[in-house]
């Protein structure tokens, strides 16, 4: 199971590149990653 990292109040999984949570596109990407778990 991938590690869960908490960065700047946003949850990232495994080796996902640190991205800005200020854009909706990146937020949508995070939602897609969550759906994979």
Backbone as CSV, one residue per row, in Angstrom:
resi,resn,N_x,N_y,N_z,CA_x,CA_y,CA_z,C_x,C_y,C_z
1,UNK,0.846,-1.187,0.000,0.000,0.000,0.000,0.890,1.248,0.000
2,UNK,0.564,2.197,-0.865,1.405,3.397,-0.954,1.384,4.214,0.325
3,UNK,2.479,4.872,0.597,2.551,5.715,1.784,1.697,6.955,1.585
4,UNK,1.115,7.429,2.673,0.310,8.644,2.601,1.098,9.800,3.199
5,UNK,1.301,10.834,2.401,2.045,11.995,2.870,1.109,13.178,3.024
6,UNK,1.254,13.882,4.134,0.418,15.056,4.355,1.273,16.303,4.165
7,UNK,1.017,17.028,3.069,1.816,18.206,2.753,0.922,19.419,2.581
8,UNK,1.193,20.454,3.364,0.440,21.700,3.245,-1.059,21.461,3.319
9,UNK,-1.487,20.505,4.131,-2.913,20.257,4.314,-3.532,19.433,3.204
10,UNK,-2.726,18.990,2.249,-3.259,18.190,1.152,-2.627,16.805,1.189
11,UNK,-3.430,15.784,0.969,-2.926,14.416,1.032,-2.401,13.964,-0.329
12,UNK,-1.188,13.438,-0.344,-0.593,12.908,-1.565,-0.224,11.450,-1.319
13,UNK,-0.266,10.623,-2.356,0.043,9.211,-2.183,1.363,8.844,-2.847
14,UNK,2.093,7.969,-2.170,3.289,7.367,-2.743,4.258,8.378,-3.336
15,UNK,4.630,8.139,-4.603,5.654,8.965,-5.242,5.053,10.077,-6.087
16,UNK,3.786,10.385,-5.834,3.142,11.447,-6.602,3.938,12.742,-6.448
17,UNK,4.185,13.391,-7.559,4.933,14.646,-7.532,4.185,15.684,-6.716
18,UNK,4.919,16.438,-5.928,4.295,17.496,-5.131,3.737,18.550,-6.079
19,UNK,2.423,18.745,-6.016,1.799,19.709,-6.914,1.045,20.761,-6.128
20,UNK,0.761,21.865,-6.781,0.059,22.960,-6.120,-1.406,22.626,-5.963
21,UNK,-1.919,22.775,-4.745,-3.326,22.487,-4.487,-4.194,23.687,-4.846
22,UNK,-3.571,24.708,-5.431,-4.298,25.932,-5.745,-4.999,25.871,-7.095
23,UNK,-4.791,24.793,-7.872,-5.436,24.713,-9.179,-6.423,23.568,-9.205
24,UNK,-7.531,23.755,-9.872,-8.571,22.725,-9.918,-8.090,21.491,-10.666
25,UNK,-7.262,21.676,-11.696,-6.760,20.540,-12.459,-5.989,19.597,-11.549
26,UNK,-5.127,20.159,-10.712,-4.356,19.335,-9.792,-5.257,18.699,-8.746
27,UNK,-6.268,19.435,-8.301,-7.202,18.893,-7.320,-7.951,17.709,-7.915
28,UNK,-8.344,17.837,-9.196,-9.030,16.743,-9.879,-8.115,15.528,-9.970
29,UNK,-6.831,15.769,-10.201,-5.863,14.677,-10.269,-5.805,13.938,-8.941
30,UNK,-5.822,14.683,-7.843,-5.795,14.058,-6.521,-7.030,13.198,-6.313
31,UNK,-8.185,13.688,-6.771,-9.418,12.914,-6.621,-9.320,11.611,-7.407
32,UNK,-8.724,11.683,-8.597,-8.567,10.477,-9.409,-7.651,9.486,-8.713
33,UNK,-6.588,9.981,-8.092,-5.664,9.103,-7.378,-6.359,8.436,-6.198
34,UNK,-7.205,9.184,-5.510,-7.930,8.616,-4.373,-8.856,7.503,-4.840
35,UNK,-9.457,7.685,-6.024,-10.389,6.692,-6.555,-9.676,5.373,-6.854
36,UNK,-8.373,5.440,-7.097,-7.618,4.228,-7.417,-7.344,3.378,-6.183
37,UNK,-7.433,3.981,-5.002,-7.118,3.235,-3.776,-8.274,2.358,-3.336
